[in-house]
């Protein structure tokens, strides 16, 4: 009974990411304005915005949010392949694209993070991309976008 209760508390205390929007953008040459694009060759950065849920049960304080952006061939977009860009999930080390630390105070938090193509040697491909968001060892959200 105690194990079941502990598991229920773990599930209830997990944060969730809502309204996830992953938007590939390019910069216009004049005015340095960002515009959405779905052309793989033109993407200069990928903007990932979401709402981190309110949760009274979750402990407050700094939370590390990890975002993985996977190309159609399942390769994760990251600056380097070394251990510096990894985190642990279910006993396995996973690569991440973006990490952000937020000060969580049991209130909803709007978060926007950016993956910059200029910091990566990886080419973007045409096809379906998967965006997974993790916090406290749990996957808290998922989204997709397509490039042509």
N, CA, C and O atoms as a GROMACS GRO file, in nm:
protein
  592
    1UNK      N    1   0.083  -0.119   0.000
    1UNK     CA    2   0.000   0.000   0.000
    1UNK      C    3   0.088   0.126   0.000
    1UNK      O    4   0.059   0.222  -0.071
    2UNK      N    5   0.194   0.124   0.079
    2UNK     CA    6   0.282   0.241   0.086
    2UNK      C    7   0.347   0.267  -0.049
    2UNK      O    8   0.359   0.383  -0.090
    3UNK      N    9   0.390   0.160  -0.120
    3UNK     CA   10   0.453   0.177  -0.251
    3UNK      C   11   0.354   0.236  -0.351
    3UNK      O   12   0.390   0.324  -0.430
    4UNK      N   13   0.228   0.190  -0.347
    4UNK     CA   14   0.126   0.243  -0.437
    4UNK      C   15   0.102   0.392  -0.409
    4UNK      O   16   0.090   0.471  -0.503
    5UNK      N   17   0.097   0.428  -0.283
    5UNK     CA   18   0.076   0.567  -0.245
    5UNK      C   19   0.193   0.654  -0.289
    5UNK      O   20   0.173   0.764  -0.340
    6UNK      N   21   0.315   0.605  -0.270
    6UNK     CA   22   0.434   0.677  -0.313
    6UNK      C   23   0.431   0.699  -0.463
    6UNK      O   24   0.463   0.809  -0.511
    7UNK      N   25   0.392   0.596  -0.539
    7UNK     CA   26   0.385   0.606  -0.685
    7UNK      C   27   0.279   0.710  -0.726
    7UNK      O   28   0.302   0.787  -0.818
    8UNK      N   29   0.165   0.711  -0.657
    8UNK     CA   30   0.060   0.807  -0.688
    8UNK      C   31   0.107   0.950  -0.662
    8UNK      O   32   0.076   1.041  -0.740
    9UNK      N   33   0.180   0.971  -0.553
    9UNK     CA   34   0.233   1.104  -0.522
    9UNK      C   35   0.335   1.146  -0.629
    9UNK      O   36   0.335   1.261  -0.672
   10UNK      N   37   0.420   1.053  -0.673
   10UNK     CA   38   0.517   1.082  -0.780
   10UNK      C   39   0.445   1.126  -0.906
   10UNK      O   40   0.485   1.224  -0.970
   11UNK      N   41   0.341   1.054  -0.943
   11UNK     CA   42   0.266   1.087  -1.064
   11UNK      C   43   0.199   1.224  -1.049
   11UNK      O   44   0.204   1.305  -1.142
   12UNK      N   45   0.138   1.249  -0.935
   12UNK     CA   46   0.067   1.376  -0.912
   12UNK      C   47   0.162   1.494  -0.907
   12UNK      O   48   0.125   1.606  -0.944
   13UNK      N   49   0.286   1.471  -0.862
   13UNK     CA   50   0.380   1.582  -0.847
   13UNK      C   51   0.456   1.614  -0.976
   13UNK      O   52   0.530   1.712  -0.982
   14UNK      N   53   0.437   1.533  -1.079
   14UNK     CA   54   0.508   1.557  -1.206
   14UNK      C   55   0.454   1.684  -1.272
   14UNK      O   56   0.334   1.707  -1.277
   15UNK      N   57   0.545   1.764  -1.322
   15UNK     CA   58   0.506   1.883  -1.398
   15UNK      C   59   0.461   1.841  -1.537
   15UNK      O   60   0.494   1.732  -1.583
   16UNK      N   61   0.388   1.927  -1.604
   16UNK     CA   62   0.345   1.903  -1.741
   16UNK      C   63   0.372   2.029  -1.824
   16UNK      O   64   0.367   2.140  -1.772
   17UNK      N   65   0.400   2.009  -1.952
   17UNK     CA   66   0.417   2.120  -2.045
   17UNK      C   67   0.294   2.123  -2.136
   17UNK      O   68   0.256   2.022  -2.194
   18UNK      N   69   0.233   2.242  -2.147
   18UNK     CA   70   0.113   2.260  -2.228
   18UNK      C   71   0.138   2.363  -2.337
   18UNK      O   72   0.236   2.438  -2.332
   19UNK      N   73   0.049   2.366  -2.435
   19UNK     CA   74   0.054   2.465  -2.544
   19UNK      C   75   0.194   2.471  -2.607
   19UNK      O   76   0.249   2.579  -2.628
   20UNK      N   77   0.249   2.356  -2.636
   20UNK     CA   78   0.385   2.348  -2.691
   20UNK      C   79   0.382   2.389  -2.838
   20UNK      O   80   0.308   2.333  -2.918
   21UNK      N   81   0.464   2.487  -2.871
   21UNK     CA   82   0.477   2.531  -3.009
   21UNK      C   83   0.624   2.530  -3.047
   21UNK      O   84   0.705   2.603  -2.988
   22UNK      N   85   0.659   2.450  -3.145
   22UNK     CA   86   0.795   2.447  -3.199
   22UNK      C   87   0.789   2.511  -3.337
   22UNK      O   88   0.722   2.461  -3.427
   23UNK      N   89   0.860   2.622  -3.352
   23UNK     CA   90   0.850   2.700  -3.475
   23UNK      C   91   0.987   2.721  -3.538
   23UNK      O   92   1.071   2.790  -3.480
   24UNK      N   93   1.012   2.664  -3.656
   24UNK     CA   94   1.135   2.694  -3.728
   24UNK      C   95   1.126   2.836  -3.784
   24UNK      O   96   1.023   2.874  -3.841
   25UNK      N   97   1.231   2.915  -3.768
   25UNK     CA   98   1.229   3.053  -3.817
   25UNK      C   99   1.355   3.084  -3.897
   25UNK      O  100   1.459   3.020  -3.883
   26UNK      N  101   1.342   3.186  -3.982
   26UNK     CA  102   1.457   3.242  -4.052
   26UNK      C  103   1.456   3.391  -4.024
   26UNK      O  104   1.355   3.445  -3.978
   27UNK      N  105   1.567   3.458  -4.051
   27UNK     CA  106   1.576   3.602  -4.029
   27UNK      C  107   1.567   3.672  -4.163
   27UNK      O  108   1.635   3.634  -4.258
   28UNK      N  109   1.485   3.774  -4.170
   28UNK     CA  110   1.481   3.857  -4.290
   28UNK      C  111   1.607   3.940  -4.292
   28UNK      O  112   1.656   3.983  -4.188
   29UNK      N  113   1.660   3.963  -4.410
   29UNK     CA  114   1.784   4.039  -4.421
   29UNK      C  115   1.766   4.183  -4.376
   29UNK      O  116   1.858   4.241  -4.318
   30UNK      N  117   1.652   4.242  -4.401
   30UNK     CA  118   1.630   4.379  -4.356
   30UNK      C  119   1.547   4.377  -4.229
   30UNK      O  120   1.450   4.303  -4.218
   31UNK      N  121   1.587   4.459  -4.134
   31UNK     CA  122   1.511   4.471  -4.011
   31UNK      C  123   1.535   4.362  -3.909
   31UNK      O  124   1.478   4.367  -3.799
   32UNK      N  125   1.618   4.264  -3.941
   32UNK     CA  126   1.652   4.155  -3.849
   32UNK      C  127   1.526   4.092  -3.787
   32UNK      O  128   1.525   4.058  -3.669
   33UNK      N  129   1.421   4.079  -3.868
   33UNK     CA  130   1.293   4.026  -3.820
   33UNK      C  131   1.286   3.876  -3.844
   33UNK      O  132   1.327   3.825  -3.949
   34UNK      N  133   1.233   3.806  -3.744
   34UNK     CA  134   1.212   3.661  -3.757
   34UNK      C  135   1.083   3.633  -3.831
   34UNK      O  136   0.981   3.699  -3.808
   35UNK      N  137   1.087   3.535  -3.919
   35UNK     CA  138   0.964   3.490  -3.984
   35UNK      C  139   0.962   3.336  -3.984
   35UNK      O  140   1.065   3.273  -4.009
   36UNK      N  141   0.845   3.277  -3.958
   36UNK     CA  142   0.837   3.131  -3.961
   36UNK      C  143   0.867   3.078  -4.100
   36UNK      O  144   0.836   3.144  -4.200
   37UNK      N  145   0.927   2.960  -4.107
   37UNK     CA  146   0.955   2.896  -4.236
   37UNK      C  147   0.936   2.746  -4.221
   37UNK      O  148   0.953   2.691  -4.112
   38UNK      N  149   0.903   2.680  -4.331
   38UNK     CA  150   0.896   2.534  -4.328
   38UNK      C  151   0.996   2.474  -4.426
   38UNK      O  152   0.990   2.356  -4.459
   39UNK      N  153   1.089   2.557  -4.473
   39UNK     CA  154   1.193   2.510  -4.566
   39UNK      C  155   1.321   2.478  -4.488
   39UNK      O  156   1.378   2.565  -4.422
   40UNK      N  157   1.364   2.353  -4.497
   40UNK     CA  158   1.480   2.307  -4.420
   40UNK      C  159   1.604   2.392  -4.446
   40UNK      O  160   1.679   2.422  -4.353
   41UNK      N  161   1.626   2.432  -4.571
   41UNK     CA  162   1.747   2.509  -4.606
   41UNK      C  163   1.749   2.648  -4.544
   41UNK      O  164   1.856   2.706  -4.523
   42UNK      N  165   1.632   2.702  -4.513
   42UNK     CA  166   1.623   2.841  -4.465
   42UNK      C  167   1.622   2.854  -4.312
   42UNK      O  168   1.641   2.964  -4.261
   43UNK      N  169   1.601   2.746  -4.240
   43UNK     CA  170   1.589   2.754  -4.094
   43UNK      C  171   1.720   2.802  -4.032
   43UNK      O  172   1.826   2.746  -4.057
   44UNK      N  173   1.711   2.907  -3.951
   44UNK     CA  174   1.827   2.958  -3.879
   44UNK      C  175   1.819   2.928  -3.730
   44UNK      O  176   1.921   2.917  -3.662
   45UNK      N  177   1.694   2.913  -3.680
   45UNK     CA  178   1.678   2.869  -3.542
   45UNK      C  179   1.540   2.809  -3.524
   45UNK      O  180   1.449   2.833  -3.603
   46UNK      N  181   1.528   2.731  -3.419
   46UNK     CA  182   1.400   2.669  -3.384
   46UNK      C  183   1.360   2.723  -3.248
   46UNK      O  184   1.433   2.712  -3.149
   47UNK      N  185   1.241   2.781  -3.244
   47UNK     CA  186   1.189   2.840  -3.121
   47UNK      C  187   1.091   2.740  -3.060
   47UNK      O  188   0.999   2.694  -3.127
   48UNK      N  189   1.111   2.706  -2.932
   48UNK     CA  190   1.022   2.614  -2.862
   48UNK      C  191   0.962   2.689  -2.743
   48UNK      O  192   1.034   2.728  -2.651
   49UNK      N  193   0.830   2.709  -2.747
   49UNK     CA  194   0.760   2.781  -2.640
   49UNK      C  195   0.654   2.689  -2.580
   49UNK      O  196   0.589   2.611  -2.652
   50UNK      N  197   0.636   2.699  -2.448
   50UNK     CA  198   0.535   2.617  -2.381
   50UNK      C  199   0.503   2.677  -2.245
   50UNK      O  200   0.571   2.768  -2.197
   51UNK      N  201   0.397   2.626  -2.184
   51UNK     CA  202   0.355   2.666  -2.051
   51UNK      C  203   0.385   2.552  -1.956
   51UNK      O  204   0.335   2.440  -1.973
   52UNK      N  205   0.467   2.579  -1.856
   52UNK     CA  206   0.496   2.480  -1.752
   52UNK      C  207   0.381   2.488  -1.651
   52UNK      O  208   0.349   2.596  -1.602
   53UNK      N  209   0.320   2.374  -1.620
   53UNK     CA  210   0.196   2.371  -1.543
   53UNK      C  211   0.213   2.418  -1.398
   53UNK      O  212   0.323   2.415  -1.342
   54UNK      N  213   0.102   2.459  -1.341
   54UNK     CA  214   0.094   2.486  -1.198
   54UNK      C  215   0.080   2.352  -1.128
   54UNK      O  216   0.005   2.266  -1.175
   55UNK      N  217   0.149   2.332  -1.016
   55UNK     CA  218   0.136   2.208  -0.943
   55UNK      C  219   0.173   2.233  -0.797
   55UNK      O  220   0.288   2.260  -0.765
   56UNK      N  221   0.074   2.225  -0.709
   56UNK     CA  222   0.094   2.252  -0.566
   56UNK      C  223   0.178   2.145  -0.496
   56UNK      O  224   0.239   2.172  -0.393
   57UNK      N  225   0.181   2.025  -0.552
   57UNK     CA  226   0.251   1.913  -0.487
   57UNK      C  227   0.401   1.915  -0.516
   57UNK      O  228   0.481   1.870  -0.433
   58UNK      N  229   0.439   1.965  -0.632
   58UNK     CA  230   0.579   1.966  -0.674
   58UNK      C  231   0.662   2.058  -0.584
   58UNK      O  232   0.615   2.164  -0.543
   59UNK      N  233   0.783   2.018  -0.556
   59UNK     CA  234   0.872   2.102  -0.476
   59UNK      C  235   0.910   2.228  -0.556
   59UNK      O  236   0.923   2.224  -0.678
   60UNK      N  237   0.928   2.338  -0.484
   60UNK     CA  238   0.965   2.463  -0.548
   60UNK      C  239   1.117   2.470  -0.564
   60UNK      O  240   1.190   2.388  -0.509
   61UNK      N  241   1.162   2.569  -0.640
   61UNK     CA  242   1.306   2.590  -0.658
   61UNK      C  243   1.346   2.575  -0.802
   61UNK      O  244   1.263   2.572  -0.893
   62UNK      N  245   1.478   2.565  -0.822
   62UNK     CA  246   1.530   2.557  -0.959
   62UNK      C  247   1.501   2.420  -1.020
   62UNK      O  248   1.524   2.316  -0.959
   63UNK      N  249   1.450   2.425  -1.142
   63UNK     CA  250   1.420   2.303  -1.219
   63UNK      C  251   1.495   2.312  -1.351
   63UNK      O  252   1.491   2.414  -1.419
   64UNK      N  253   1.563   2.204  -1.387
   64UNK     CA  254   1.630   2.196  -1.517
   64UNK      C  255   1.533   2.136  -1.617
   64UNK      O  256   1.482   2.025  -1.599
   65UNK      N  257   1.508   2.211  -1.724
   65UNK     CA  258   1.419   2.166  -1.831
   65UNK      C  259   1.507   2.129  -1.950
   65UNK      O  260   1.588   2.210  -1.996
   66UNK      N  261   1.492   2.006  -2.000
   66UNK     CA  262   1.570   1.958  -2.115
   66UNK      C  263   1.478   1.941  -2.235
   66UNK      O  264   1.371   1.880  -2.225
   67UNK      N  265   1.521   1.994  -2.348
   67UNK     CA  266   1.443   1.982  -2.472
   67UNK      C  267   1.527   1.906  -2.574
   67UNK      O  268   1.642   1.942  -2.602
   68UNK      N  269   1.468   1.801  -2.628
   68UNK     CA  270   1.532   1.722  -2.734
   68UNK      C  271   1.459   1.747  -2.864
   68UNK      O  272   1.338   1.728  -2.873
   69UNK      N  273   1.533   1.789  -2.967
   69UNK     CA  274   1.475   1.806  -3.100
   69UNK      C  275   1.537   1.698  -3.188
   69UNK      O  276   1.658   1.697  -3.211
   70UNK      N  277   1.453   1.607  -3.236
   70UNK     CA  278   1.501   1.493  -3.315
   70UNK      C  279   1.466   1.514  -3.462
   70UNK      O  280   1.352   1.541  -3.498
   71UNK      N  281   1.570   1.498  -3.548
   71UNK     CA  282   1.548   1.504  -3.693
   71UNK      C  283   1.467   1.382  -3.737
   71UNK      O  284   1.445   1.290  -3.658
   72UNK      N  285   1.423   1.380  -3.863
   72UNK     CA  286   1.349   1.264  -3.913
   72UNK      C  287   1.428   1.132  -3.902
   72UNK      O  288   1.368   1.024  -3.890
   73UNK      N  289   1.563   1.140  -3.907
   73UNK     CA  290   1.643   1.018  -3.895
   73UNK      C  291   1.672   0.984  -3.748
   73UNK      O  292   1.756   0.899  -3.720
   74UNK      N  293   1.602   1.051  -3.655
   74UNK     CA  294   1.609   1.028  -3.510
   74UNK      C  295   1.737   1.085  -3.444
   74UNK      O  296   1.756   1.068  -3.324
   75UNK      N  297   1.824   1.151  -3.521
   75UNK     CA  298   1.943   1.214  -3.462
   75UNK      C  299   1.900   1.340  -3.387
   75UNK      O  300   1.819   1.418  -3.437
   76UNK      N  301   1.954   1.358  -3.267
   76UNK     CA  302   1.920   1.473  -3.184
   76UNK      C  303   2.005   1.593  -3.225
   76UNK      O  304   2.127   1.581  -3.241
   77UNK      N  305   1.940   1.708  -3.243
   77UNK     CA  306   2.012   1.831  -3.274
   77UNK      C  307   2.081   1.878  -3.147
   77UNK      O  308   2.015   1.905  -3.047
   78UNK      N  309   2.213   1.888  -3.149
   78UNK     CA  310   2.290   1.929  -3.032
   78UNK      C  311   2.418   1.996  -3.076
   78UNK      O  312   2.461   1.979  -3.190
   79UNK      N  313   2.480   2.073  -2.987
   79UNK     CA  314   2.604   2.143  -3.022
   79UNK      C  315   2.719   2.044  -3.043
   79UNK      O  316   2.792   2.053  -3.141
   80UNK      N  317   2.734   1.950  -2.951
   80UNK     CA  318   2.840   1.849  -2.963
   80UNK      C  319   2.787   1.714  -2.919
   80UNK      O  320   2.680   1.705  -2.858
   81UNK      N  321   2.860   1.611  -2.949
   81UNK     CA  322   2.820   1.474  -2.913
   81UNK      C  323   2.880   1.429  -2.780
   81UNK      O  324   2.859   1.315  -2.740
   82UNK      N  325   2.954   1.516  -2.710
   82UNK     CA  326   3.017   1.472  -2.586
   82UNK      C  327   2.917   1.473  -2.469
   82UNK      O  328   2.801   1.511  -2.487
   83UNK      N  329   2.962   1.430  -2.352
   83UNK     CA  330   2.874   1.414  -2.236
   83UNK      C  331   2.822   1.545  -2.179
   83UNK      O  332   2.732   1.545  -2.095
   84UNK      N  333   2.878   1.658  -2.224
   84UNK     CA  334   2.835   1.788  -2.174
   84UNK      C  335   2.687   1.813  -2.205
   84UNK      O  336   2.620   1.883  -2.129
   85UNK      N  337   2.635   1.757  -2.313
   85UNK     CA  338   2.497   1.778  -2.354
   85UNK      C  339   2.413   1.652  -2.333
   85UNK      O  340   2.342   1.608  -2.423
   86UNK      N  341   2.422   1.596  -2.212
   86UNK     CA  342   2.343   1.477  -2.180
   86UNK      C  343   2.275   1.495  -2.044
   86UNK      O  344   2.317   1.575  -1.961
   87UNK      N  345   2.169   1.418  -2.024
   87UNK     CA  346   2.100   1.412  -1.895
   87UNK      C  347   2.049   1.270  -1.876
   87UNK      O  348   2.042   1.192  -1.971
   88UNK      N  349   2.014   1.236  -1.752
   88UNK     CA  350   1.971   1.100  -1.724
   88UNK      C  351   1.819   1.091  -1.726
   88UNK      O  352   1.748   1.174  -1.670
   89UNK      N  353   1.771   0.986  -1.793
   89UNK     CA  354   1.627   0.957  -1.800
   89UNK      C  355   1.609   0.807  -1.794
   89UNK      O  356   1.658   0.735  -1.881
   90UNK      N  357   1.538   0.758  -1.691
   90UNK     CA  358   1.515   0.614  -1.673
   90UNK      C  359   1.644   0.533  -1.677
   90UNK      O  360   1.649   0.427  -1.739
   91UNK      N  361   1.749   0.583  -1.611
   91UNK     CA  362   1.876   0.512  -1.602
   91UNK      C  363   1.960   0.517  -1.728
   91UNK      O  364   2.064   0.451  -1.736
   92UNK      N  365   1.917   0.594  -1.826
   92UNK     CA  366   1.988   0.603  -1.955
   92UNK      C  367   2.033   0.748  -1.976
   92UNK      O  368   1.962   0.842  -1.939
   93UNK      N  369   2.151   0.766  -2.035
   93UNK     CA  370   2.198   0.900  -2.066
   93UNK      C  371   2.146   0.940  -2.204
   93UNK      O  372   2.170   0.871  -2.303
   94UNK      N  373   2.075   1.054  -2.210
   94UNK     CA  374   2.018   1.102  -2.336
   94UNK      C  375   2.080   1.236  -2.374
   94UNK      O  376   2.116   1.315  -2.287
   95UNK      N  377   2.092   1.260  -2.503
   95UNK     CA  378   2.142   1.389  -2.552
   95UNK      C  379   2.028   1.488  -2.552
   95UNK      O  380   1.912   1.450  -2.568
   96UNK      N  381   2.060   1.615  -2.533
   96UNK     CA  382   1.958   1.718  -2.542
   96UNK      C  383   2.002   1.830  -2.635
   96UNK      O  384   2.122   1.848  -2.660
   97UNK      N  385   1.903   1.904  -2.686
   97UNK     CA  386   1.930   2.017  -2.776
   97UNK      C  387   1.943   2.147  -2.697
   97UNK      O  388   2.032   2.228  -2.725
   98UNK      N  389   1.855   2.165  -2.599
   98UNK     CA  390   1.849   2.290  -2.522
   98UNK      C  391   1.823   2.255  -2.376
   98UNK      O  392   1.746   2.164  -2.346
   99UNK      N  393   1.888   2.328  -2.284
   99UNK     CA  394   1.860   2.314  -2.142
   99UNK      C  395   1.836   2.451  -2.085
   99UNK      O  396   1.908   2.546  -2.116
  100UNK      N  397   1.734   2.461  -2.001
  100UNK     CA  398   1.704   2.589  -1.936
  100UNK      C  399   1.670   2.560  -1.790
  100UNK      O  400   1.594   2.468  -1.760
  101UNK      N  401   1.727   2.640  -1.700
  101UNK     CA  402   1.695   2.630  -1.558
  101UNK      C  403   1.593   2.738  -1.526
  101UNK      O  404   1.614   2.855  -1.556
  102UNK      N  405   1.482   2.697  -1.463
  102UNK     CA  406   1.378   2.793  -1.425
  102UNK      C  407   1.357   2.787  -1.274
  102UNK      O  408   1.375   2.683  -1.211
  103UNK      N  409   1.320   2.901  -1.217
  103UNK     CA  410   1.287   2.908  -1.075
  103UNK      C  411   1.137   2.881  -1.063
  103UNK      O  412   1.055   2.968  -1.091
  104UNK      N  413   1.104   2.760  -1.022
  104UNK     CA  414   0.963   2.717  -1.018
  104UNK      C  415   0.905   2.741  -0.880
  104UNK      O  416   0.961   2.697  -0.779
  105UNK      N  417   0.792   2.812  -0.874
  105UNK     CA  418   0.727   2.845  -0.746
  105UNK      C  419   0.581   2.800  -0.744
  105UNK      O  420   0.495   2.873  -0.696
  106UNK      N  421   0.554   2.681  -0.797
  106UNK     CA  422   0.420   2.621  -0.801
  106UNK      C  423   0.318   2.705  -0.879
  106UNK      O  424   0.198   2.689  -0.860
  107UNK      N  425   0.366   2.792  -0.965
  107UNK     CA  426   0.279   2.874  -1.050
  107UNK      C  427   0.310   2.842  -1.196
  107UNK      O  428   0.420   2.798  -1.228
  108UNK      N  429   0.213   2.864  -1.287
  108UNK     CA  430   0.241   2.842  -1.429
  108UNK      C  431   0.354   2.934  -1.476
  108UNK      O  432   0.363   3.049  -1.434
  109UNK      N  433   0.441   2.881  -1.562
  109UNK     CA  434   0.554   2.958  -1.613
  109UNK      C  435   0.557   2.946  -1.766
  109UNK      O  436   0.561   2.836  -1.820
  110UNK      N  437   0.555   3.062  -1.835
  110UNK     CA  438   0.573   3.064  -1.980
  110UNK      C  439   0.722   3.054  -2.010
  110UNK      O  440   0.802   3.128  -1.954
  111UNK      N  441   0.759   2.962  -2.098
  111UNK     CA  442   0.901   2.941  -2.130
  111UNK      C  443   0.918   2.941  -2.281
  111UNK      O  444   0.841   2.876  -2.353
  112UNK      N  445   1.017   3.013  -2.330
  112UNK     CA  446   1.058   3.008  -2.469
  112UNK      C  447   1.209   2.987  -2.473
  112UNK      O  448   1.284   3.058  -2.406
  113UNK      N  449   1.253   2.890  -2.551
  113UNK     CA  450   1.395   2.862  -2.567
  113UNK      C  451   1.424   2.848  -2.716
  113UNK      O  452   1.334   2.830  -2.797
  114UNK      N  453   1.552   2.858  -2.750
  114UNK     CA  454   1.590   2.862  -2.891
  114UNK      C  455   1.708   2.768  -2.918
  114UNK      O  456   1.804   2.762  -2.842
  115UNK      N  457   1.696   2.693  -3.029
  115UNK     CA  458   1.809   2.615  -3.080
  115UNK      C  459   1.862   2.692  -3.201
  115UNK      O  460   1.789   2.717  -3.297
  116UNK      N  461   1.990   2.728  -3.195
  116UNK     CA  462   2.052   2.808  -3.301
  116UNK      C  463   2.129   2.718  -3.397
  116UNK      O  464   2.216   2.642  -3.355
  117UNK      N  465   2.097   2.725  -3.525
  117UNK     CA  466   2.166   2.644  -3.624
  117UNK      C  467   2.314   2.680  -3.632
  117UNK      O  468   2.397   2.593  -3.657
  118UNK      N  469   2.347   2.807  -3.611
  118UNK     CA  470   2.486   2.852  -3.624
  118UNK      C  471   2.580   2.781  -3.526
  118UNK      O  472   2.700   2.776  -3.550
  119UNK      N  473   2.527   2.725  -3.415
  119UNK     CA  474   2.611   2.657  -3.317
  119UNK      C  475   2.623   2.507  -3.343
  119UNK      O  476   2.682   2.434  -3.262
  120UNK      N  477   2.568   2.461  -3.454
  120UNK     CA  478   2.569   2.318  -3.483
  120UNK      C  479   2.620   2.293  -3.624
  120UNK      O  480   2.596   2.373  -3.715
  121UNK      N  481   2.689   2.182  -3.641
  121UNK     CA  482   2.734   2.145  -3.775
  121UNK      C  483   2.631   2.054  -3.843
  121UNK      O  484   2.650   2.015  -3.958
  122UNK      N  485   2.524   2.020  -3.773
  122UNK     CA  486   2.424   1.930  -3.828
  122UNK      C  487   2.335   2.000  -3.930
  122UNK      O  488   2.291   2.114  -3.909
  123UNK      N  489   2.310   1.932  -4.039
  123UNK     CA  490   2.220   1.984  -4.141
  123UNK      C  491   2.077   1.946  -4.107
  123UNK      O  492   2.052   1.839  -4.051
  124UNK      N  493   1.985   2.032  -4.140
  124UNK     CA  494   1.844   2.001  -4.121
  124UNK      C  495   1.793   1.928  -4.245
  124UNK      O  496   1.832   1.959  -4.357
  125UNK      N  497   1.706   1.832  -4.222
  125UNK     CA  498   1.652   1.749  -4.330
  125UNK      C  499   1.504   1.780  -4.349
  125UNK      O  500   1.439   1.839  -4.263
  126UNK      N  501   1.454   1.739  -4.464
  126UNK     CA  502   1.309   1.745  -4.485
  126UNK      C  503   1.245   1.631  -4.408
  126UNK      O  504   1.302   1.523  -4.396
  127UNK      N  505   1.125   1.657  -4.355
  127UNK     CA  506   1.052   1.552  -4.285
  127UNK      C  507   0.998   1.597  -4.151
  127UNK      O  508   0.997   1.716  -4.119
  128UNK      N  509   0.952   1.500  -4.072
  128UNK     CA  510   0.887   1.524  -3.944
  128UNK      C  511   0.989   1.526  -3.830
  128UNK      O  512   1.066   1.432  -3.814
  129UNK      N  513   0.988   1.635  -3.752
  129UNK     CA  514   1.076   1.652  -3.636
  129UNK      C  515   0.994   1.631  -3.509
  129UNK      O  516   0.878   1.671  -3.502
  130UNK      N  517   1.056   1.569  -3.409
  130UNK     CA  518   0.991   1.546  -3.280
  130UNK      C  519   1.060   1.631  -3.173
  130UNK      O  520   1.183   1.636  -3.167
  131UNK      N  521   0.981   1.699  -3.091
  131UNK     CA  522   1.031   1.781  -2.982
  131UNK      C  523   0.979   1.720  -2.851
  131UNK      O  524   0.858   1.714  -2.830
  132UNK      N  525   1.071   1.676  -2.764
  132UNK     CA  526   1.034   1.617  -2.637
  132UNK      C  527   1.090   1.703  -2.525
  132UNK      O  528   1.205   1.748  -2.531
  133UNK      N  529   1.009   1.726  -2.421
  133UNK     CA  530   1.048   1.811  -2.309
  133UNK      C  531   1.053   1.725  -2.183
  133UNK      O  532   0.961   1.648  -2.156
  134UNK      N  533   1.162   1.739  -2.105
  134UNK     CA  534   1.183   1.660  -1.984
  134UNK      C  535   1.210   1.752  -1.865
  134UNK      O  536   1.268   1.859  -1.879
  135UNK      N  537   1.165   1.707  -1.747
  135UNK     CA  538   1.196   1.776  -1.622
  135UNK      C  539   1.188   1.674  -1.509
  135UNK      O  540   1.099   1.589  -1.509
  136UNK      N  541   1.280   1.681  -1.415
  136UNK     CA  542   1.282   1.590  -1.299
  136UNK      C  543   1.278   1.443  -1.342
  136UNK      O  544   1.213   1.360  -1.277
  137UNK      N  545   1.348   1.411  -1.451
  137UNK     CA  546   1.356   1.273  -1.495
  137UNK      C  547   1.233   1.220  -1.567
  137UNK      O  548   1.227   1.102  -1.600
  138UNK      N  549   1.135   1.305  -1.592
  138UNK     CA  550   1.011   1.264  -1.658
  138UNK      C  551   0.993   1.338  -1.789
  138UNK      O  552   1.034   1.454  -1.802
  139UNK      N  553   0.932   1.271  -1.887
  139UNK     CA  554   0.894   1.341  -2.009
  139UNK      C  555   0.765   1.416  -1.978
  139UNK      O  556   0.666   1.355  -1.937
  140UNK      N  557   0.765   1.547  -1.998
  140UNK     CA  558   0.650   1.628  -1.958
  140UNK      C  559   0.573   1.686  -2.077
  140UNK      O  560   0.467   1.746  -2.059
  141UNK      N  561   0.625   1.668  -2.199
  141UNK     CA  562   0.553   1.719  -2.315
  141UNK      C  563   0.616   1.676  -2.446
  141UNK      O  564   0.733   1.638  -2.451
  142UNK      N  565   0.536   1.683  -2.553
  142UNK     CA  566   0.583   1.640  -2.685
  142UNK      C  567   0.511   1.724  -2.791
  142UNK      O  568   0.395   1.759  -2.777
  143UNK      N  569   0.584   1.753  -2.898
  143UNK     CA  570   0.526   1.824  -3.012
  143UNK      C  571   0.602   1.782  -3.138
  143UNK      O  572   0.705   1.716  -3.130
  144UNK      N  573   0.549   1.822  -3.252
  144UNK     CA  574   0.617   1.792  -3.379
  144UNK      C  575   0.607   1.912  -3.472
  144UNK      O  576   0.523   2.000  -3.453
  145UNK      N  577   0.693   1.914  -3.573
  145UNK     CA  578   0.681   2.009  -3.683
  145UNK      C  579   0.744   1.944  -3.806
  145UNK      O  580   0.824   1.851  -3.795
  146UNK      N  581   0.708   1.995  -3.922
  146UNK     CA  582   0.755   1.936  -4.047
  146UNK      C  583   0.831   2.039  -4.129
  146UNK      O  584   0.789   2.154  -4.139
  147UNK      N  585   0.943   1.998  -4.186
  147UNK     CA  586   1.018   2.081  -4.278
  147UNK      C  587   1.012   2.019  -4.417
  147UNK      O  588   1.006   1.896  -4.429
  148UNK      N  589   1.012   2.102  -4.520
  148UNK     CA  590   1.012   2.049  -4.656
  148UNK      C  591   1.132   2.100  -4.732
  148UNK      O  592   1.150   2.066  -4.849
   0.00000   0.00000   0.00000
